[in-house]
Amino acid sequence: MGFTLCSSSELSYPSLEGLRNAQANPVASKSFTRAGGYIKKHYFLSSYSDARKLVISSHLFPGHLEGSFMGKKRQVEPRKKLEFVRTLLIDNYDSYTYNIYQELSVINGVPPVVVRNDELTWKDICCLLYEDGAFDNIVISPGPGSPTCPADIGVCRQLLLECWDIPILGVCLGHQALGYAHGAQIIHASEPIHGRLSEIEHNGCNLFANIPSGRNSRFKVVRYHSLVIDAESLPKELIPIAWTASDDTLSFLETQKFDAIPDAYESESQKANFDSFSAKNGSYWGHVNGTKSRKVVMGIRHATWPHYGVQGDAYASLSSKLVLASMQVPHATGLFGAVHRGRQSVKKADFRVNGEACSSGQFMRGANQRNLGFLDMVNILPPSLGAKFLRLKWRKFGHLASEVGGARNIFTELFGKNKAENTFWLDSSSTEKGRARFSFMGGKGGDLWKQLTFRLSEQSDTAGERGHLLIEDTKGFTCSKILEEGFFEYLNKELLSLCHEEKDYEGLPFDFYGGFIGYIGYNLKVECGAASNAHKSTTPDACFFFADNLVVIDHHTNDVYVLSLQEGNTTKTQWLDDTEKKLVSLKGSATRQLHERISKPVANSPHEAGFLSEKSQKQYVSDVEKCLEYIKDGESYELCLTTQFRKFIGEVDPLRLYLHLREKNPAPYASWLNFSKENLCICSSSPERFLRLDRNGILEAKPIKGTIARGTTPEEDERLKLQLQYSEKDQAENLMIVDLLRNDLGRVCEPGTVHVPHLMEVESYATVHTMVSTIRGKKQSNVSAVECVKAAFPGGSMTGAPKLRSMELLDSIESCSRGIYSGSIGFFSYNQTFDLNIVIRTVVIHENEATIGAGGAIVALSDPEKEYEEMVLKTRAPANAVMEF
């Protein structure tokens, strides 16, 4: 299938947004000024002459292109389909790249090789493309920033100017880079459009074969952009092939069938769309209901080279399928006749990756590892570490939970003595509608129990993080280690050193049988790709118990399980026996239910509850406005801005505070952690799951984006719920984070398995309605549990998108460390399963001070004052719990 060619005189397209006028807001050719100097690397691309010299001379290409074939028909030999297609995917540090990676893996038959735009030199890439013939085509990913900034696109501009014979598809930033590379201007859109849908028209070229066009065609795309190509500045070699059909944008729920394509699509309807455009004074204007309408360029192609650009992410994968169908043969496209894609090699050249020489064969063999470039973990047990063989013993007590007063009574009676020191409780205190099913609790246990306390070092904000780990065993002995490879690497090796027999936990309906339980602080983002931490946490950056004895409650069946984990074959059952006796005694006594009484009026804000804010309302609103400026300039699509509230509380009973919090604000991923030696207690009523990996290898994320207060009457409550459900702003927030989580899971999941079974469902809690989505995928067999977490941490709902750039921007705006807030609490089981929450709606009590973090996602549709109100709303439940004690 060759591309249909037409001369520029044959094209009829509407006047597009970006027409030069006094109100146009061009993005200057100079680079943006970066906040806080957070971009460490700068790239200066050489100037290009009009001749656009090729790196590889034309004699290397038999039958090279002679002249332009624009508007001419050319007979080409039938094209032979390859068994697989080799794609080089250039990552512009975006959080959509691995969505494209997943699609290409399925389409191509082999996964693409992902290389960041500054990872290889131009010489390295030339060796791959021209000497080794390692790739059939190139896809350039979306990304933050602007193509006018060399640091934002790295080597992409040179690829677009010099690889004239190689099929290239640019998506979003890649689309804009294609225009900019050939002289088009990049300007601000009249309005940033992120996570919102538009109807699209196209010119009917083969790229869009059988794809509907125009208004009411059911072909809509999700748009992520603040910048656009100035249509009037397009040079003659660039031809627009797609544009928005109208000025209107739609929320997702307004068009749930946006990705459906009719079975039958008649060319007459396409022709009718073009007839709706007419020329006036040399410009083309789209007429919608008789009114003139500006349009936005959504797709372009080069007149004679196989280079294409598309702006909308939702149809990027669709377009990539169509473009790749024309890229997968030795002849680049119908345009090039005998121009061979399989370049003749002069010699088998070596090239360098990160300064180390290697051949293209080595490069390709290592592609899968580099596609997990956020990781350097080795899934091989170091000989010095030594393996531990664990055996699990357990007992089940049917329907016992309700007979002994429920989870609260079991925890307080078994683990609540002595101020509940060194105890944990992963507490599914809200189990309605199947949100959560199991609670896990325990305390300082048997021979295997230990506590890990990790703090990043002062130099941890550089690549290759370093930190200090303190380990305390069950007898109180401590030792310290300097972790040169970071905490995640240490935890990964610890878990990989644990051996077990699956038959030990056959019959158990849950996935945690013992292992590490605790929290990961937000600052561990520096081990997951973030460049730095602007603020040091006052609390440890990670704290975990190794839990060898625990009690589990099944809230669906009211069953209670007691589990004991021991090393090697042993007959010891002392802890199981003692715990069984305690449970039986609870059953025989009149179990007491403690109902706390509210001693003070409910506060409407943390300030009324006596908390001091890190930022005033005026400053927070100003920070929201700063976020909106970054979004307008294309630096981010969504920024989760946060702040902290603090209150000195002195000597209080933190467990009593937590019990009150769980009663007033029950949540499916609530938790209690007490690290006594750190004088640290965590009281969390989180409604949000970060990530779970079950025993079947299924990864699941459940991000929350979109929150509104409950109503005071049933009628008002239902109205507010519907208001959230149909809010275009909240839908855009949620959709962008869903795409981000799809990307993060796509890095570690089998191709084609990442999917969204539940999108934008509203869940109701004691004080708020929230909008929740569910993303799932099948983990790759060669990826460990810790690697899965590292691929997605911190949770995208607490950062924004693209994640790396957004975290850097937020570090420059926020005035203090988030600490534990925005991190994750949960478990890593010894059998490579885990379940982690997002730390929100949480009171952290450290050294007699209570802190509450809160924030919200800033998007192009955000209103600064309303963002402040939503942020305050999220503090009410935890702030009131503190105030009442």
Disulfide bonds with the S-S distance in Angstrom:
none
